Amino acid sequence: MGSPHRPPPPTSQSFWRSPLRGPRLTALLGVVLLAGITLLFVTGLLSYAAYNPDLGGGVNDKTPDKGLLGWYLFSWPTRPYWLYRVTQGLHVTVGITLVPVLLAKLWSVIPKLFTLPPARSAGHALERLSLLLLVGGALFEFVTGILNIQLEYLFPGSFYPLHFYGAWVFIGAFAAHVVLRAPRTVRALRERTDPPAAADDTGLVATRPGRPTVTRRGALGLVGAGSLLLFTTTAGQSIGGWWRRTALLAPHGGRDPGSGPNGFQVNKTAATAGIRTRDTGDDWRLTVEGGGRRVRLSRSELLTLPQHGAALPIACVEGWSSGDQQWSGVRLRDLAALVGLDEQPPGVLVESLQLHGAFRRAALRDNQVRDPRTLLALRVGGAELSADHGYPARIVVPAAPGVLHTKWVSRLTFGEW
């Protein structure tokens, strides 16, 4: 009897038989990723800057030793008030929408990962190392980002430093790859068809192509349909309003937050934050400090101060937004004036009653304090805040990430802390 035929190993080019693979398909997917990942990187930098990471000696930021990686940090503006809602909504929505494109791109180049020998020269070794960082970095950033969006903290350590450092490693490898592959990509896009396997210098064209089950155009259509499906089941969480019902894949999408003025979503309930009813009852007092002075105010006393309104959204790093809500309360700059800081009030350290979790303390810049729409909110939609929305008082800030809209506020310290 003859010996059974053994299929070639993955290290052999004849193992990969899909007739769809080729430099043109890879180039098309690469161009989409070039635009999308560039947008993700820019909006990611903006999101990090919006946290005021250089304030308060690490109060807002848990990422140590940024060094030169913090070169782009600047005073985050308060106008337009929807700025963070748009930039972070784009970051999350585009990231999820790109998942099918990323997987298709990895599939299109997978034969290259098995090429032998691993390195033919020092230059080739560096190129392979950059590919390892590129693929590993892309998977790491997308996986940790999606886990964070879904509130599944399965990674070892804090999401913020992991995602921050991972982004810089990935974008460095990505930029090097773009520079090295740009001429080949341009050539592939100009050519209408892929070269035969014998003339292919990319190693992507199959030497023994199998029978096609779908055209290349059909494959691209499937990738596009997958991206469109993810977009339509995610984007609603950033748009807010009725569209939230379409956000079936978002952790806060498709859920009914209840009715009435407090009927909009929260990221953390009072019970989850360890807020006890006795801490928010009649004995609650707000402590305001600064300029060597201190005052303590009950909620009823806060309500006797001049009340101001602002229509602002809560926009979180996970990409969801509450939509514009009508808040009312006392301006932070008016509270600064109570301790003698009425001219050019400085930044403020906000402390919460919550017993555990991140951002029990958060710092705001002076420009945020001075904005007349930055409030210690006591009501929303004309009604008292609910416990889950921060009763007895919470911070609302235009254009700031949701974590800076501190709930269950107990203390405000203006100036140095």
KOLDREN-429698 format. One line per 10 residues: number of its first residue (from 1); their letters; for each residue x, y, z of C-alpha. Coordinates in nm, 3 decimals. Each point is the difference from the previous one (the first is absolute). Example, Ala and Ser with C-alpha at 12.3 -4.5 7.8 and 13.67 -1.06 7.14 Angstrom:
<sites>
1> AS> 1.230,-0.450,0.780 ~ 0.137,0.344,-0.066 .
</sites>
This chain:
<sites>
1> MGSPHRPPPP> 0.000,0.000,0.000 ~ 0.128,0.350,-0.076 ~ 0.066,0.246,0.277 ~ -0.281,0.249,0.062 ~ 0.047,0.345,-0.145 ~ 0.116,0.247,0.259 ~ -0.116,0.358,-0.035 ~ 0.274,0.264,-0.009 ~ 0.077,0.179,0.329 ~ -0.110,0.361,0.062 .
11> TSQSFWRSPL> 0.358,0.108,-0.065 ~ -0.043,-0.104,-0.363 ~ -0.160,0.253,-0.233 ~ -0.200,-0.280,-0.165 ~ -0.185,-0.051,0.332 ~ -0.185,0.327,-0.049 ~ -0.242,-0.049,-0.290 ~ -0.255,0.279,0.021 ~ -0.022,0.178,-0.337 ~ -0.114,0.315,0.177 .
21> RGPRLTALLG> 0.332,0.080,0.162 ~ 0.226,0.238,-0.182 ~ 0.167,0.339,0.030 ~ -0.304,0.189,-0.130 ~ -0.240,-0.136,0.264 ~ 0.256,0.063,0.273 ~ 0.060,0.353,-0.128 ~ -0.371,0.085,-0.005 ~ -0.049,-0.121,0.356 ~ 0.321,0.178,0.103 .
31> VVLLAGITLL> -0.121,0.336,-0.130 ~ -0.321,-0.030,0.203 ~ 0.198,-0.087,0.311 ~ 0.244,0.285,-0.063 ~ -0.284,0.253,0.011 ~ -0.184,-0.170,0.286 ~ 0.297,-0.063,0.227 ~ 0.130,0.354,-0.052 ~ -0.339,0.129,0.116 ~ 0.006,-0.239,0.298 .
41> FVTGLLSYAA> 0.345,0.118,0.104 ~ -0.085,0.370,-0.022 ~ -0.330,-0.038,0.190 ~ 0.178,-0.220,0.254 ~ 0.254,0.276,0.067 ~ -0.284,0.249,0.035 ~ -0.181,-0.226,0.244 ~ 0.311,-0.029,0.214 ~ 0.055,0.376,-0.003 ~ -0.363,0.056,0.104 .
51> YNPDLGGGVN> 0.064,-0.181,0.329 ~ 0.231,0.281,0.120 ~ 0.265,-0.267,0.069 ~ 0.264,0.248,0.117 ~ -0.211,0.142,0.282 ~ 0.012,-0.084,0.367 ~ 0.306,-0.220,0.003 ~ -0.175,-0.294,-0.161 ~ -0.350,0.056,0.138 ~ -0.159,-0.042,-0.342 .
61> DKTPDKGLLG> 0.270,-0.205,-0.168 ~ 0.128,-0.340,0.113 ~ 0.259,-0.023,-0.279 ~ 0.348,0.043,0.151 ~ 0.312,0.136,-0.165 ~ -0.152,0.142,-0.318 ~ 0.315,0.197,-0.069 ~ 0.019,0.100,-0.365 ~ -0.321,-0.189,-0.073 ~ -0.192,0.285,0.158 .
71> WYLFSWPTRP> 0.129,0.262,-0.244 ~ -0.344,0.069,-0.151 ~ -0.185,0.077,0.326 ~ -0.174,0.337,0.010 ~ -0.273,0.179,0.191 ~ -0.316,-0.176,-0.109 ~ -0.260,0.253,-0.120 ~ -0.362,0.029,0.114 ~ -0.129,0.105,-0.343 ~ -0.175,-0.138,-0.189 .
81> YWLYRVTQGL> -0.179,-0.174,0.285 ~ -0.049,-0.318,-0.208 ~ 0.371,-0.033,-0.085 ~ 0.078,-0.310,0.207 ~ -0.328,-0.162,-0.096 ~ 0.100,0.019,-0.367 ~ 0.369,-0.089,0.029 ~ -0.050,-0.298,0.231 ~ -0.312,-0.112,-0.186 ~ 0.208,-0.010,-0.317 .
91> HVTVGITLVP> 0.282,-0.184,0.178 ~ -0.225,-0.279,0.126 ~ -0.232,-0.028,-0.300 ~ 0.276,0.003,-0.261 ~ 0.204,-0.247,0.204 ~ -0.283,-0.252,0.013 ~ -0.089,0.057,-0.365 ~ 0.359,-0.076,-0.105 ~ 0.005,-0.346,0.161 ~ -0.111,-0.188,-0.317 .
101> VLLAKLWSVI> 0.249,0.197,-0.208 ~ 0.283,-0.080,0.241 ~ -0.085,-0.371,0.002 ~ -0.024,-0.005,-0.380 ~ 0.338,0.174,-0.030 ~ 0.162,-0.253,0.237 ~ -0.155,-0.285,-0.201 ~ 0.131,0.148,-0.325 ~ 0.362,0.001,0.121 ~ 0.004,-0.308,0.221 .
111> PKLFTLPPAR> 0.231,-0.196,-0.238 ~ 0.271,0.258,0.074 ~ -0.004,-0.094,0.368 ~ 0.119,-0.353,-0.088 ~ 0.272,0.098,-0.245 ~ 0.333,-0.181,0.046 ~ 0.272,0.079,0.076 ~ -0.126,0.245,0.266 ~ 0.274,0.246,-0.088 ~ 0.216,0.009,-0.314 .
121> SAGHALERLS> 0.199,0.303,0.110 ~ 0.024,0.256,0.277 ~ -0.234,0.230,-0.189 ~ -0.246,-0.280,-0.058 ~ 0.016,-0.089,0.371 ~ -0.090,0.356,0.094 ~ -0.289,-0.005,-0.245 ~ -0.132,-0.325,0.150 ~ 0.033,0.143,0.350 ~ -0.199,0.305,-0.104 .
131> LLLLVGGALF> -0.271,-0.231,-0.137 ~ -0.009,-0.186,0.331 ~ -0.046,0.329,0.186 ~ -0.254,0.114,-0.259 ~ -0.221,-0.309,0.015 ~ 0.041,-0.048,0.374 ~ -0.059,0.367,0.068 ~ -0.312,0.014,-0.216 ~ -0.152,-0.305,0.169 ~ 0.092,0.129,0.345 .
141> EFVTGILNIQ> -0.147,0.347,-0.056 ~ -0.321,-0.124,-0.159 ~ -0.055,-0.275,0.259 ~ 0.066,0.220,0.305 ~ -0.209,0.281,-0.150 ~ -0.298,-0.226,-0.068 ~ 0.025,-0.158,0.347 ~ -0.002,0.346,0.155 ~ -0.302,0.104,-0.207 ~ -0.182,-0.312,0.121 .
151> LEYLFPGSFY> 0.106,0.068,0.361 ~ 0.185,-0.333,0.012 ~ 0.328,0.070,0.178 ~ 0.172,-0.331,-0.069 ~ 0.347,0.142,-0.070 ~ 0.273,-0.001,0.266 ~ 0.025,0.348,0.146 ~ -0.171,0.328,-0.078 ~ -0.141,0.059,-0.346 ~ 0.135,0.355,-0.029 .
161> PLHFYGAWVF> 0.378,-0.063,0.014 ~ -0.033,-0.325,-0.195 ~ -0.191,0.165,-0.283 ~ 0.218,0.313,0.014 ~ 0.337,-0.174,-0.033 ~ -0.140,-0.260,-0.239 ~ -0.122,0.278,-0.229 ~ 0.346,0.154,-0.026 ~ 0.167,-0.335,-0.074 ~ -0.263,-0.080,-0.260 .
171> IGAFAAHVVL> 0.004,0.340,-0.171 ~ 0.380,-0.009,-0.026 ~ -0.013,-0.338,-0.176 ~ -0.294,0.117,-0.208 ~ 0.182,0.313,-0.121 ~ 0.310,-0.202,-0.090 ~ -0.213,-0.251,-0.190 ~ -0.178,0.275,-0.194 ~ 0.330,0.157,-0.106 ~ 0.152,-0.333,-0.104 .
181> RAPRTVRALR> -0.307,-0.124,-0.186 ~ -0.122,0.325,-0.159 ~ 0.170,-0.050,-0.342 ~ -0.126,-0.359,-0.028 ~ -0.351,0.105,0.106 ~ -0.014,0.278,-0.258 ~ 0.119,-0.239,-0.272 ~ -0.261,-0.261,0.096 ~ -0.281,0.256,-0.007 ~ 0.103,0.122,-0.346 .
191> ERTDPPAAAD> 0.001,-0.348,-0.149 ~ -0.338,-0.143,-0.093 ~ 0.093,-0.361,0.065 ~ 0.248,-0.187,0.218 ~ 0.316,-0.136,-0.164 ~ 0.038,-0.377,-0.050 ~ 0.153,-0.188,0.292 ~ 0.334,-0.032,-0.179 ~ 0.029,0.379,-0.033 ~ -0.147,0.085,0.342 .
201> DTGLVATRPG> 0.260,0.148,0.233 ~ -0.240,0.022,0.296 ~ -0.050,-0.372,0.056 ~ -0.379,0.045,0.019 ~ -0.115,-0.143,-0.335 ~ -0.076,-0.372,0.025 ~ 0.224,-0.230,-0.205 ~ -0.277,-0.264,-0.017 ~ -0.321,0.204,0.033 ~ -0.314,-0.189,0.090 .
211> RPTVTRRGAL> -0.340,0.044,-0.155 ~ -0.151,0.334,0.105 ~ -0.323,-0.007,0.202 ~ -0.038,0.378,0.001 ~ 0.140,0.281,-0.208 ~ 0.242,0.252,0.144 ~ -0.266,0.266,-0.036 ~ -0.240,-0.225,0.188 ~ 0.254,-0.051,0.279 ~ 0.046,0.374,0.035 .
221> GLVGAGSLLL> -0.377,0.033,0.006 ~ -0.022,-0.248,0.289 ~ 0.264,0.193,0.194 ~ -0.187,0.325,-0.064 ~ -0.330,-0.158,0.106 ~ 0.159,-0.120,0.323 ~ 0.131,0.348,0.072 ~ -0.338,0.155,-0.081 ~ -0.175,-0.245,0.235 ~ 0.237,0.088,0.284 .
231> FTTTAGQSIG> -0.044,0.370,-0.071 ~ -0.379,-0.014,0.009 ~ -0.005,-0.204,0.323 ~ 0.251,0.225,0.179 ~ -0.014,0.361,-0.120 ~ -0.334,0.071,0.168 ~ 0.161,0.005,0.344 ~ 0.199,0.308,-0.101 ~ -0.286,0.172,-0.182 ~ -0.239,-0.041,0.292 .
241> GWWRRTALLA> -0.375,0.047,0.005 ~ -0.211,-0.246,-0.197 ~ 0.308,-0.133,-0.178 ~ 0.119,-0.163,0.323 ~ -0.252,-0.276,-0.064 ~ 0.203,-0.110,-0.302 ~ 0.324,-0.036,0.200 ~ -0.057,-0.368,0.073 ~ 0.372,-0.082,0.035 ~ 0.078,0.286,0.238 .
251> PHGGRDPGSG> -0.007,-0.070,0.375 ~ -0.238,0.291,0.058 ~ -0.177,-0.019,-0.334 ~ -0.342,-0.148,-0.049 ~ -0.078,0.025,0.374 ~ -0.287,0.196,0.149 ~ 0.142,0.243,0.259 ~ -0.348,0.084,0.127 ~ -0.220,0.304,-0.048 ~ -0.013,0.352,0.135 .
261> PNGFQVNKTA> 0.275,0.260,0.031 ~ 0.242,-0.258,0.146 ~ -0.082,-0.252,-0.272 ~ 0.338,-0.013,-0.171 ~ 0.283,-0.246,0.034 ~ 0.269,-0.017,0.266 ~ 0.335,-0.176,0.001 ~ 0.004,-0.076,0.372 ~ -0.296,-0.015,0.236 ~ 0.002,0.129,0.357 .
271> ATAGIRTRDT> -0.002,-0.357,0.131 ~ 0.296,-0.097,-0.219 ~ 0.197,0.304,0.124 ~ -0.072,-0.086,0.363 ~ -0.213,0.310,0.065 ~ -0.193,-0.037,0.325 ~ -0.333,0.174,0.053 ~ 0.111,0.146,0.332 ~ 0.293,0.172,-0.174 ~ -0.229,0.193,-0.236 .
281> GDDWRLTVEG> -0.275,0.087,0.250 ~ -0.071,0.317,0.196 ~ 0.341,-0.008,0.166 ~ 0.185,0.027,-0.333 ~ 0.213,0.309,-0.035 ~ 0.214,0.130,-0.286 ~ 0.340,0.125,0.110 ~ 0.148,0.279,-0.213 ~ 0.365,0.093,0.061 ~ 0.250,0.237,-0.155 .
291> GGRRVRLSRS> 0.203,0.310,0.064 ~ 0.039,-0.098,0.366 ~ -0.376,0.003,0.056 ~ -0.262,-0.271,0.044 ~ -0.380,-0.006,-0.009 ~ -0.244,-0.286,0.047 ~ -0.338,0.007,-0.172 ~ -0.308,-0.216,0.030 ~ -0.206,-0.081,-0.306 ~ -0.270,0.245,0.104 .
301> ELLTLPQHGA> 0.263,0.272,0.033 ~ 0.133,-0.081,-0.347 ~ -0.351,0.037,-0.137 ~ -0.020,0.354,0.142 ~ 0.304,0.105,-0.204 ~ -0.050,0.133,-0.355 ~ -0.104,-0.291,-0.220 ~ 0.115,-0.033,-0.361 ~ -0.085,-0.243,-0.278 ~ 0.194,-0.174,-0.275 .
311> ALPIACVEGW> -0.095,-0.255,-0.265 ~ 0.291,-0.245,-0.005 ~ 0.056,-0.368,-0.083 ~ 0.183,-0.261,0.204 ~ 0.242,-0.169,-0.242 ~ 0.205,-0.296,0.125 ~ 0.322,-0.161,-0.118 ~ -0.199,-0.313,-0.093 ~ -0.157,0.207,-0.278 ~ -0.351,0.048,0.135 .
321> SSGDQQWSGV> -0.169,0.333,0.055 ~ -0.304,0.102,0.201 ~ -0.097,0.262,-0.253 ~ -0.054,0.360,0.109 ~ -0.159,0.023,0.345 ~ -0.122,0.320,0.163 ~ 0.199,0.041,0.322 ~ -0.041,0.268,0.266 ~ 0.206,0.089,0.302 ~ 0.276,0.228,0.126 .
331> RLRDLAALVG> 0.286,0.108,-0.225 ~ 0.341,-0.119,0.117 ~ 0.142,0.347,-0.040 ~ -0.268,0.129,0.241 ~ 0.103,-0.262,0.254 ~ 0.363,0.110,-0.043 ~ -0.114,0.355,0.077 ~ -0.137,-0.118,0.336 ~ 0.359,-0.063,0.113 ~ 0.131,0.325,-0.143 .
341> LDEQPPGVLV> 0.111,-0.128,-0.342 ~ -0.239,0.207,-0.208 ~ 0.265,0.144,-0.234 ~ 0.147,-0.254,-0.239 ~ -0.095,-0.309,0.207 ~ 0.254,-0.283,-0.022 ~ -0.051,-0.367,-0.071 ~ -0.181,-0.221,0.247 ~ 0.037,-0.342,0.155 ~ -0.337,-0.174,0.023 .
351> ESLQLHGAFR> -0.052,-0.278,0.253 ~ -0.286,-0.250,0.004 ~ -0.175,-0.202,0.268 ~ 0.053,-0.322,-0.191 ~ 0.196,-0.253,0.199 ~ 0.186,-0.185,-0.272 ~ 0.091,0.010,-0.367 ~ 0.194,0.245,-0.214 ~ -0.068,0.374,-0.012 ~ -0.116,0.039,0.358 .
361> RAALRDNQVR> 0.205,0.318,-0.040 ~ 0.024,0.198,-0.326 ~ 0.168,0.326,-0.097 ~ -0.139,0.270,-0.230 ~ 0.202,0.275,-0.169 ~ -0.050,0.368,0.068 ~ -0.162,0.054,-0.342 ~ -0.255,-0.267,0.087 ~ -0.076,0.161,0.337 ~ -0.044,0.343,-0.162 .
371> DPRTLLALRV> -0.240,-0.120,-0.267 ~ -0.351,0.115,0.105 ~ -0.145,-0.336,-0.106 ~ 0.214,-0.198,0.247 ~ -0.238,-0.070,0.286 ~ -0.038,-0.175,0.328 ~ -0.329,-0.143,-0.125 ~ -0.284,-0.051,0.246 ~ -0.280,-0.071,-0.246 ~ -0.045,-0.147,-0.346 .
381> GGAELSADHG> -0.301,0.067,-0.220 ~ -0.157,0.200,0.282 ~ 0.007,-0.296,0.241 ~ 0.234,-0.094,0.281 ~ 0.290,-0.222,-0.098 ~ -0.065,-0.366,0.060 ~ 0.243,-0.198,0.214 ~ 0.148,-0.165,-0.310 ~ 0.052,0.339,-0.165 ~ 0.195,0.142,0.293 .
391> YPARIVVPAA> -0.242,0.130,0.265 ~ 0.051,0.222,0.193 ~ 0.236,0.180,-0.243 ~ 0.218,-0.076,-0.300 ~ 0.234,0.182,-0.236 ~ -0.089,0.067,-0.364 ~ 0.265,0.142,-0.235 ~ -0.028,0.092,-0.369 ~ 0.207,-0.212,-0.240 ~ 0.154,-0.215,0.277 .
401> PGVLHTKWVS> 0.010,-0.382,0.033 ~ -0.273,-0.152,0.213 ~ 0.240,-0.098,0.280 ~ 0.062,0.370,0.069 ~ -0.374,0.053,0.056 ~ 0.051,-0.119,0.356 ~ -0.308,-0.129,0.183 ~ -0.081,0.008,0.373 ~ 0.233,0.298,0.056 ~ 0.116,0.058,0.357 .
411> RLTFGEW> 0.289,0.248,-0.029 ~ 0.135,0.268,-0.235 ~ 0.357,0.123,0.048 ~ 0.095,0.299,-0.215 ~ 0.363,0.078,-0.075 ~ 0.298,-0.206,0.118 ~ -0.068,-0.348,0.132 .
</sites>
